[in-house]
Every structure is written in C-alpha cells, then in structure tokens.
Amino acid sequence: MKKLLSILFVFLTILLFSQIYFLTDDGIYKSTDKILDGKFKDICFLDNKIYAIYNDSIVDIFTKKEIYIESPIYIGEGYFLSNNRLYKFENGKLELIRIISNLEYPFVYKNVIFGINMGNVVALDNGKIVWSLSPNNGKIHKIRIINGKLAVFSSSDLSIFDIENPKFPKFIKKFNIADDYVYNGYHVILKNNLLQFYDENNKLIFSKNVNGNKIITDGENIIVGNYLITKDFNVTTYPFKIIAFINVNHEINFTTNKVKLLWQINLDQEITSKPVAKDGTLFVAATNGKIFKIEDGKTTWNYTLPFIVTGHLTLNNDGLLITCWDDYLYQFDFNGNLIWKVELDSDLTLGAAFDGQIIYVVSDDGILYEIKDGKILNQYEVGKWPISGPFVSLSGSVYIVDGMGYLWKNNKKDRFVGNVKNLAFSLENPQIPPENSFILLDILNNRYTFKENNIYKNDNLILSLDDNIQDGIIGNKFLYVLTSGSKLYVIDLKNYNIVYNNFFENSKFLVMDNIGNLFIIGKNIYALSTNDMPSDSWYSIYKNHLNSSSVNF
C-alpha cells in the first residue's frame, strides 16, 4: 500500500460570487466588458445601486437617473462633499447636512469626518472638531483611511494610527516616506511604483513592481494600475488601468446569459478525485475515502471507505463507481447502498471507465480489468504506474498511458506520448494532446487544446490567461476554464471574449451535469445555474457528466 498523502491547506479569503465593476479612463466595465462609455470622477455603491460620479451630478448607471450636485466628492458611508457643503445620500436623494470649511482629503469613518485643515489632521463629529493632530516634523500633505487605520503622509514619514474608536486615535507605527498606503491585514505601501506588503512585525512579506500611483482596495484585495493582488498574493493583470472598483456580492450576471448561485457547501475535506454529477446531484469522494451525495447544498448520504480515493468518480446504469487504494472497486446505487465490491491485484489510483456494458479499471501494477456486475470478465497486462486512462474507443479498444509516458492500446504498447492528462476520441481516432496538457472536443468535433496558460482551437491560439489551466468544460454557449490560481473564466464561444472571471478559493475541478449546472470544487463547493448546456462530445476531461471516459456512453 502507498503511504497516506499529507496535504497542506491555506485558508484565505478572496473574491467569491461577486460582480466587479471597474472605473477606467474611458468608462465603466463589468469584469472585462465595457457597459458605459465616458469619463467619470468616481463610482460608488449606494442603496444597492451603482452610481457614476460626474463633475456636476451622480447617475445610476443602469436607469440613468441623475441627481445634480456641484463638484461632488464621495467621502464614504453615503456622504458627499460639495463646495464645503456636506450631503448625506438617503432614499435616492441628497440631503444637506451642514457647511464644512476648507477640508482637504476628506474621509468618513463611523460617521466621523477626517481631513486636513490648516496643515493639521482633524476629526469632526456633528460638525465640531473633536481632536486635531499636528506634524512632529515636516508638512502633512495627505491622509487615507481604510479598515480602521488612519495613514498620515508627511514630508518626513508615514505615520499609522488605529481609529477603531475614531474619537480616540492611537499611534501604531511609522514607515519611511510613501506615495500611498492601505491596510488589508497587511500594511501595504506604495513607493516609486513598488508595492510592498508588511506584516504586524514590519517584516516584508511580498513586493511587486506596479504601474500606478494609487492603491485602491475593497478592504482585502489590492489594485494598482491594472494589477489585482489578493491577500494570498495571487496576481491578476487586467487589460486596462483601474481608477476605482466596486465588488457587489449577490447574483452573478454576464452578458445576455444569467448565472445564479444555487447553493454552496463546505465539506472541510481534501478532494483529489474528480467528482461526478447528474440531474443536479453531485457525488464527491474525499481523499480520506469519505463519499458524499450532495443535493440542494445538503449531504443526503455519506459512506466511508477504508482507504484513500484519488481516481475520478464514474456513473453507470446502476449508480456510482469508486476505485480505492485498498485494491477494491466499489459499486453503490444512487441511494448510497453498496451493491458489490471486487478485489483486484493492487492499488487503484485512477478512476473507472464505462462504455455502456463493461467497466474498465487499471491497477497500479499495470493490470487492466474488464468487469461486469461485480465479476472480472478479462484481464491483461499493460504498463505499470498508469497516469491516465482507461479511455475507450467506439469499437471498445482500451487506451492507457503508463508511468513512462507510453500509450497502450489494449495489451500492446502503441507509442510514446509523454505526460498527458487525457485522450479524446473522434470516432476511432484518439486525439493526443501535447505533454502536460489536455484536449476537449465540441459537438462539431472542433478540438480545443489546453496547454499551460494557452487555449488553442484546431491548433490556432485563441486565448492566453495569466495562470496555467487546471480544468475546463465546453458548453454550447461558453467555455468554462479553471486555472491553477483558483480563477474561473467564462469565455464566449462566438468571439472568445472573457465575459466573466472570478476567484474561488483553492478550487481544483469543474463539473457540469446534464442539465447545465456548473459545480466548482475546492475547499468550498459551489453550484451555479448557467442557462447553458454541455456539448455532446468530449466536453470534459473524462468525456461527459458521467466521467465515463468512453465514446459510446
């Protein structure tokens, strides 16, 4: 038996199920799609609506309803400053609160207004100054507030204060002179286009050269120029420089297609076996051998096998097929009852294939089995330590890639193909991807090759992404791609435009069932309704929603 795998988890919070709206020099974008042309000063999210800020008004970007206000400056928490007048936005209207004179760099935190007045930092509560701060050295020229931290920029240094109680600031620490600063759990400092993250002990954790002079953040994720950096230091590059952004956490929409979050669940399990789904029901095997059936975001049964499961799950006519490192192949019905199990010669690292009649399984010692109803019909030797397969052609030829990278057809060595993730079949012809890549076929038999961070259609490059591609699925309308950076891309198959992208923590697999539900598998599991349908051919690495790895089923 192999030794038990030990896998390290990193639990970090990143953007999930959000609609991200970006303000750029030429308009407002939803993800990478422009939705509004124009030059705007800022954008803000008020009363569950998104407003663009012009020089003399704020406008609902969807209804185009306009509220006139002269030279508005949005200072947070629904407050606007206009020519020394303070307004509060409530119920779709701006209400004048009071006159505030000569306040530079205004920010609102917990309804207290901060700014620079006559060279000092001041805090105003109900229009009255409750405290002021004078510089020890140099001249104060800017302040910023984020996540309860006040940054005071002077000509001599950068001073950070805790203002969780805004009426009683507490000094935290000093840094060298900086161009900009925010706090997202780290002290994030920008100086001369170098972005640096420091922990609470002033230890430099991460740095990156960027192409902007201002940090923008939603409190967790950092954007400078056209770079987005998450708290776990994943970096995404956008095709435009970003002035401001809003992350709205509710229903996902992209273009004319509407996608809704159906449910999410945290199994708190490591998953190395690709799940399988049918009719909205998801079957998942944890690495430790625990099996789950999930319906509507709830586990309706579970079963614990005696050892590790790493091979993809497979559905056949009778239910769920599972290969296990205890040398057994298991068959469960759809209600979680064990129908049969059959002992084979050694560990089963890879999943089973099913062609409609026969189950095919290959052991780590290189024995390929044909099984039906829990009985071994035939067995023969192939290469040891298989890394991919079994894959079954229309005529029933079985293909395996062994640990040395050789392709076996039935019990004969065919050719060297290297380390490939899958094969896909155009009738009897196996489509062999380049090494360290995989191939999918759409309903018209177009070949999509996923190699490193590139996507090719019939050998023509159609798109390059920032991270290596980990999994993919072809629908009728969209191509769904998951990268090694836990990022999901949705790509329009008509023009190959990215219509949506987002982060999903520690995600490993994509699964689409026969009715168009997309499951994103990782530390958390998410079910999305896509209003799309899977293509008819090899639209997934293991062929279809059954993970059957065969052509004729």
C-alpha positions in Angstrom: 0.0 0.0 0.0 1.1 3.5 -0.6 1.7 5.8 2.3 -1.0 8.3 3.2 -0.7 11.6 1.5 -0.1 14.7 3.6 -1.5 17.9 2.1 -1.2 21.4 3.5 -4.2 23.7 3.4 -4.0 27.5 3.2 -7.3 29.1 4.2 -7.6 32.6 2.9 -10.5 34.9 2.0 -10.7 36.1 -1.6 -13.3 37.4 -4.0 -16.3 35.0 -4.3 -19.5 35.3 -6.3 -19.1 38.9 -7.0 -19.9 41.3 -9.8 -16.9 43.5 -10.1 -17.4 46.9 -11.7 -14.2 48.8 -12.7 -13.9 52.5 -13.4 -11.2 53.3 -16.1 -10.2 56.3 -18.1 -12.7 55.5 -20.8 -15.7 54.2 -19.0 -17.1 51.5 -16.6 -16.5 47.8 -17.1 -18.3 44.8 -15.6 -15.4 42.4 -15.3 -13.8 42.9 -18.7 -17.0 44.0 -20.6 -17.5 47.8 -21.0 -21.0 48.7 -20.0 -20.8 52.5 -20.0 -18.6 54.9 -22.1 -17.5 58.2 -20.6 -15.1 60.0 -18.2 -16.1 59.8 -14.6 -14.6 61.1 -11.4 -15.6 58.0 -9.3 -18.1 55.3 -8.8 -19.9 54.3 -5.6 -22.4 51.7 -4.3 -25.5 53.3 -2.6 -28.8 51.7 -1.7 -28.0 48.6 -3.6 -27.3 50.7 -6.8 -24.2 51.7 -8.6 -23.7 55.4 -9.3 -21.2 57.1 -11.6 -19.9 60.4 -10.3 -19.7 63.2 -12.9 -18.4 66.8 -12.4 -21.9 68.1 -11.6 -24.1 65.0 -10.8 -24.2 61.4 -9.8 -26.0 59.0 -12.1 -27.5 55.5 -11.6 -25.5 53.6 -14.3 -28.5 51.3 -15.2 -31.5 53.6 -15.0 -29.5 56.7 -16.0 -31.5 58.6 -13.3 -29.4 61.7 -12.5 -29.1 63.7 -9.2 -27.5 67.1 -9.7 -24.8 68.2 -7.2 -21.9 70.7 -8.0 -18.4 69.2 -8.0 -19.3 66.2 -5.8 -16.6 64.3 -3.9 -17.6 60.9 -2.5 -16.1 60.6 1.0 -17.6 57.2 2.1 -20.6 55.9 4.0 -23.1 57.7 1.8 -21.6 61.2 2.4 -20.7 63.7 -0.4 -18.8 66.9 -0.1 -19.6 69.7 -2.5 -18.1 73.2 -2.2 -17.8 72.9 1.6 -21.3 71.5 1.9 -21.8 68.1 3.4 -24.6 65.9 2.0 -25.9 62.5 3.0 -27.4 60.2 0.4 -30.6 58.5 1.7 -33.6 57.0 -0.1 -32.3 58.1 -3.5 -31.9 61.7 -2.5 -29.1 64.0 -1.3 -29.8 65.8 2.0 -27.7 68.8 3.0 -26.3 68.3 6.5 -24.0 71.3 7.2 -21.3 73.6 6.0 -17.7 72.4 6.5 -14.9 74.8 5.5 -11.6 74.1 4.0 -11.2 70.4 4.4 -8.7 68.6 2.3 -8.6 64.8 1.7 -11.9 64.2 3.5 -12.8 60.7 4.6 -15.7 59.4 6.7 -15.3 56.5 9.2 -18.1 55.6 11.6 -19.8 58.9 10.8 -16.8 60.9 11.9 -15.3 63.1 9.2 -11.5 63.2 8.9 -9.4 65.6 6.8 -6.6 68.2 6.7 -7.4 71.7 7.9 -4.8 74.4 8.0 -2.0 71.8 7.9 -3.4 69.6 10.7 -5.3 66.3 10.7 -8.7 66.9 12.2 -11.7 64.8 13.2 -15.2 66.3 13.1 -18.2 64.9 14.9 -21.5 66.6 14.2 -19.6 69.5 12.7 -17.3 70.0 15.7 -13.6 69.2 15.8 -13.1 66.5 18.5 -9.3 66.3 18.0 -6.5 67.5 15.8 -3.1 66.2 15.0 -0.1 68.4 14.2 3.0 67.1 12.4 6.1 66.4 14.6 8.3 67.1 11.5 7.7 68.3 8.0 4.3 69.1 6.5 1.2 66.8 6.3 0.1 66.6 2.7 -2.3 63.7 2.6 -4.3 61.2 4.7 -6.0 57.9 4.0 -8.4 55.7 6.0 -9.1 52.0 5.4 -10.1 49.2 7.8 -9.9 51.3 10.9 -6.4 52.6 10.1 -5.5 56.3 9.6 -2.4 56.9 7.4 -0.9 60.4 7.7 1.6 61.2 4.9 4.1 64.0 5.7 7.2 65.3 4.1 9.2 63.3 6.7 7.4 60.0 7.2 4.3 57.9 7.1 2.5 57.5 10.4 -0.2 55.0 11.1 -2.9 55.3 13.7 -5.7 53.0 15.0 -9.0 54.8 14.8 -11.4 51.9 15.6 -12.7 54.4 18.2 -12.5 57.4 15.9 -12.6 59.9 18.7 -9.5 58.5 20.4 -6.8 57.7 17.8 -3.9 55.5 18.9 -0.4 55.7 17.3 0.7 52.3 15.8 4.0 52.8 13.9 5.9 54.8 11.4 7.3 54.0 8.0 9.5 55.8 5.6 8.0 58.4 3.2 5.5 56.7 0.9 3.3 57.6 -2.0 0.2 55.7 -0.8 -0.9 53.2 1.9 -3.8 50.9 2.8 -4.4 48.2 5.4 -5.9 44.8 4.4 -4.5 42.8 7.3 -1.0 43.8 6.0 0.5 47.2 5.9 0.5 47.8 2.1 2.8 50.6 1.0 3.4 52.1 -2.5 6.6 54.0 -3.2 8.0 54.8 -6.7 5.8 52.1 -8.3 7.0 49.4 -5.9 4.1 47.8 -3.9 5.2 46.2 -0.6 3.2 44.2 2.0 4.4 44.2 5.6 3.1 42.1 8.5 2.4 43.4 12.0 6.1 42.9 12.9 7.2 45.2 10.0 8.5 42.1 8.1 8.4 42.4 4.3 6.2 39.6 3.1 5.6 40.4 -0.6 6.6 43.0 -3.1 5.8 43.7 -6.8 6.6 46.4 -9.3 3.3 48.0 -10.5 2.3 50.7 -13.0 0.1 53.0 -10.9 0.5 55.7 -8.3 -2.6 55.0 -6.2 -3.7 51.9 -4.2 -7.4 51.1 -4.4 -9.0 48.3 -2.3 -12.2 46.7 -1.1 -10.6 46.1 2.3 -9.0 42.8 1.2 -7.9 42.8 -2.4 -5.4 45.4 -3.7 -5.5 47.1 -7.1 -2.8 49.3 -8.5 -2.8 50.2 -12.2 -4.1 47.1 -14.0 -2.9 44.6 -11.3 -5.2 43.0 -8.8 -3.4 41.3 -5.9 -5.3 39.1 -3.4 -4.5 38.6 0.2 -2.7 35.4 -0.7 -0.7 37.3 -3.3 -2.3 35.9 -6.4 -1.8 38.5 -9.1 -4.3 39.1 -12.0 -3.5 41.5 -14.8 -6.4 43.3 -16.4 -6.4 44.8 -20.0 -7.0 48.3 -18.6 -5.8 50.5 -15.8 -8.3 50.8 -13.0 -9.2 54.1 -11.2 -11.8 52.6 -8.8 -13.8 49.4 -8.4 -16.9 48.1 -6.7 -17.3 44.4 -5.7 -21.0 43.6 -5.4 -21.8 40.3 -3.6 -25.0 38.8 -5.0 -26.4 37.2 -8.2 -23.9 36.8 -11.0 -24.9 38.1 -14.4 -22.8 38.0 -17.6 -23.9 39.4 -20.9 -27.2 38.0 -22.0 -26.7 34.9 -20.0 -27.8 34.9 -16.4 -26.0 32.7 -13.8 -27.3 32.2 -10.3 -25.7 30.7 -7.3 -27.9 27.7 -6.4 -26.0 26.7 -3.2 -22.7 26.3 -1.6 -21.3 23.9 1.0 -18.1 23.4 2.9 -17.3 19.7 3.4 -14.0 20.6 5.2 -12.4 17.8 3.2 -9.4 17.5 0.9 -10.5 16.3 -2.5 -8.2 14.8 -5.1 -10.7 12.7 -7.0 -12.8 14.5 -9.7 -16.5 14.4 -8.7 -19.3 13.5 -10.9 -22.8 14.9 -11.3 -26.2 14.1 -12.8 -29.6 15.9 -12.7 -28.3 18.5 -10.2 -27.0 15.9 -7.8 -23.2 15.8 -7.0 -21.2 12.9 -5.9 -17.9 13.7 -4.2 -15.1 11.5 -2.8 -12.7 13.0 -0.2 -9.1 11.8 -0.3 -9.6 10.1 3.0 -12.2 7.8 1.5 -15.4 9.5 2.7 -18.1 9.6 0.0 -20.8 12.3 -0.2 -24.0 12.6 -2.1 -25.0 16.3 -2.3 -28.4 17.6 -3.2 -29.5 21.3 -2.9 -26.4 22.0 -0.9 -27.0 19.3 1.7 -25.4 15.9 2.1 -28.1 13.3 1.8 -25.8 10.3 2.5 -22.2 9.6 3.1 -20.1 6.4 3.3 -16.5 5.9 4.5 -14.2 3.6 2.5 -11.2 2.1 4.3 -8.5 3.9 2.4 -7.6 6.7 0.0 -9.6 7.7 -3.1 -7.8 9.6 -5.9 -9.4 8.3 -9.1 -12.2 10.2 -10.8 -15.7 9.0 -9.9 -17.8 7.4 -12.6 -21.6 6.9 -13.0 -23.0 3.9 -14.8 -26.6 2.5 -15.1 -26.7 1.3 -11.6 -25.1 4.2 -9.7 -21.6 5.3 -8.6 -18.3 3.5 -9.3 -15.4 4.2 -7.0 -11.8 3.0 -7.2 -9.9 2.8 -3.9 -6.3 2.3 -2.7 -7.5 -0.7 -0.7 -7.4 -2.7 -4.1 -11.2 -2.7 -4.4 -13.6 -1.4 -7.0 -16.9 -0.4 -5.4 -20.4 -0.1 -6.9 -23.0 2.0 -5.0 -26.6 2.6 -6.0 -27.9 6.2 -6.3 -29.2 6.0 -2.7 -25.8 5.1 -1.2 -26.3 1.4 -0.8 -23.3 -0.8 -1.5 -24.3 -3.2 -4.3 -21.0 -5.0 -4.8 -17.2 -4.7 -4.5 -14.5 -6.6 -6.3 -10.9 -7.1 -5.1 -8.2 -6.5 -7.7 -4.4 -7.1 -7.6 -3.1 -3.7 -6.3 -3.8 -0.1 -5.6 -6.3 1.7 -7.9 -5.1 5.3 -8.4 -7.1 6.1 -11.5 -10.9 6.0 -12.0 -13.1 3.6 -13.9 -14.4 3.8 -17.5 -17.8 2.5 -18.6 -18.9 2.0 -22.2 -22.5 1.2 -21.5 -21.8 -2.5 -20.9 -18.3 -3.1 -19.5 -16.4 -1.4 -16.7 -12.7 -0.9 -17.2 -10.2 -0.4 -14.4 -6.4 -0.4 -14.4 -4.3 -1.1 -11.3 -1.0 0.5 -10.3 0.8 -2.8 -11.1 -0.4 -2.5 -14.7 -3.3 -5.0 -14.9 -6.3 -3.8 -17.0 -9.6 -5.4 -15.9 -12.9 -5.8 -17.7 -15.7 -6.1 -15.1 -19.5 -6.6 -15.3 -21.9 -6.9 -12.4 -19.0 -7.3 -9.9 -17.3 -10.1 -11.8 -14.0 -10.0 -13.6 -14.5 -11.0 -17.3 -11.0 -10.5 -18.5 -7.6 -9.1 -17.5 -4.3 -8.4 -19.2 -1.0 -6.6 -18.6 -0.3 -3.1 -19.7 2.4 -0.6 -18.5 2.9 -0.1 -14.7 2.0 3.0 -12.7 -0.5 4.4 -15.2 -1.0 8.1 -15.2 -4.0 8.4 -17.5 -7.0 6.3 -18.6 -8.7 4.0 -19.2 -10.2 5.6 -22.3 -12.4 3.5 -24.5 -13.0 4.0 -28.3 -16.2 3.3 -30.2 -15.1 -0.2 -31.1 -14.1 -1.0 -27.5 -10.3 -0.5 -27.8 -9.0 0.5 -24.4 -6.2 3.0 -24.1 -3.8 3.6 -21.1 -0.9 5.9 -20.6 1.7 4.3 -18.3 4.1 5.9 -15.9 6.9 6.1 -18.5 4.6 8.1 -20.9 3.8 5.2 -23.3 0.4 4.8 -24.8 -1.1 1.3 -24.6 -3.9 0.1 -26.9 -5.4 -2.9 -25.2 -2.4 -5.1 -24.2 0.1 -3.7 -26.7 2.4 -0.7 -26.4 1.5 1.8 -29.1 3.7 4.9 -28.9 5.3 7.4 -26.6 3.0 10.3 -25.8 4.5 11.7 -22.5 2.7 13.0 -19.5 -0.8 13.8 -20.8 -4.0 14.3 -18.8 -6.4 12.7 -21.2 -7.3 11.5 -24.6 -10.3 12.4 -26.6 -11.8 10.4 -29.5 -13.0 11.4 -32.9 -14.7 8.1 -33.7 -11.8 5.6 -33.6 -9.0 8.2 -33.7 -7.5 9.1 -30.3 -6.7 12.9 -30.1 -3.4 13.0 -28.3 -2.7 16.3 -26.5 0.8 17.8 -26.1 2.7 16.8 -23.0 1.2 18.3 -19.8 -2.0 19.3 -21.5 -5.4 18.0 -22.3 -7.9 18.1 -25.2 -11.7 18.7 -25.3 -14.0 18.3 -28.4 -17.2 20.2 -29.0 -20.4 19.0 -30.8 -18.9 19.8 -34.2 -15.7 17.9 -33.3 -13.6 21.1 -33.0 -10.5 20.3 -31.0 -9.7 22.6 -28.0 -6.2 22.1 -26.6 -5.4 23.4 -23.1 -1.6 23.7 -22.7 -0.1 25.7 -19.8 -1.9 29.1 -19.9 -3.0 28.9 -23.6 -6.2 27.7 -25.3 -6.0 26.5 -28.9 -8.9 25.7 -31.3 -7.8 23.3 -34.0 -4.1 24.3 -33.3 -4.9 28.1 -33.6 -4.2 30.1 -30.4 -7.5 31.8 -29.3 -6.7 33.0 -25.8 -3.9 33.2 -23.2 -4.6 33.5 -19.5 -2.5 34.6 -16.6 -2.1 31.2 -14.9 -1.8 27.6 -16.1 -5.1 25.9 -16.9 -6.2 23.2 -14.5 -9.6 22.1 -15.8 -12.1 23.0 -18.5 -15.6 22.3 -19.8 -17.2 23.1 -23.1 -20.8 24.2 -23.1 -23.0 25.1 -26.1 -22.5 28.9 -25.4 -19.5 29.2 -23.2 -16.1 27.7 -22.4 -15.5 27.3 -18.7 -11.9 27.3 -17.6 -10.4 27.0 -14.1 -6.7 28.0 -13.6 -4.1 27.0 -11.1 -4.6 30.4 -9.4 -8.2 29.3 -8.5 -9.7 31.6 -11.0 -12.8 30.7 -13.1 -13.1 32.2 -16.6 -16.2 32.1 -18.7 -15.4 32.6 -22.4 -17.9 33.3 -25.1 -17.5 30.6 -27.8 -18.6 33.0 -30.6 -15.9 35.6 -30.2 -13.6 34.2 -27.4 -14.2 37.2 -25.2 -13.9 36.7 -21.5 -17.4 37.5 -20.2 -16.8 36.7 -16.5 -13.9 35.9 -14.2 -13.6 35.4 -10.5 -11.6 33.8 -7.7 -12.8 30.6 -6.0 -10.6 29.6 -3.1 -8.4 26.5 -3.5 -10.5 25.2 -6.4 -9.4 22.2 -8.3 -12.2 20.9 -10.6 -15.1 21.9 -12.7 -18.1 19.6 -13.2 -21.1 20.3 -15.4 -24.1 18.0 -15.2 -26.5 17.0 -18.0 -28.9 19.9 -17.2 -26.3 22.7 -17.2 -25.4 23.1 -13.5 -21.8 24.1 -13.1 -20.0 22.8 -9.9 -16.8 24.4 -8.7 -15.0 22.0 -6.5 -12.4 23.0 -3.8 -12.3 23.8 -0.2 -15.9 25.0 -0.7 -18.2 23.6 -3.3 -20.4 25.9 -5.3 -23.3 25.1 -7.6 -24.2 27.6 -10.4 -27.1 27.6 -12.8 -25.6 28.6 -16.1 -28.6 28.6 -18.6 -26.1 26.7 -20.8 -25.8 23.1 -21.7 -22.8 20.9 -22.1 -21.6 20.0 -25.6 -22.3 16.5 -26.8 -18.8 15.2 -27.4 -15.7 15.1 -25.1 -16.7 18.3 -23.3 -14.9 17.3 -20.0 -11.5 15.6 -19.4 -13.3 12.3 -18.7 -15.7 12.8 -21.6 -19.1 13.8 -20.0 -21.2 14.4 -16.9 -20.8 10.6 -16.1 -17.0 10.7 -16.3 -17.4 7.6 -18.4 -14.0 8.0 -20.4 -15.6 6.3 -23.3 -17.2 7.3 -26.7 -20.4 5.3 -26.8 -21.9 6.0 -23.4 
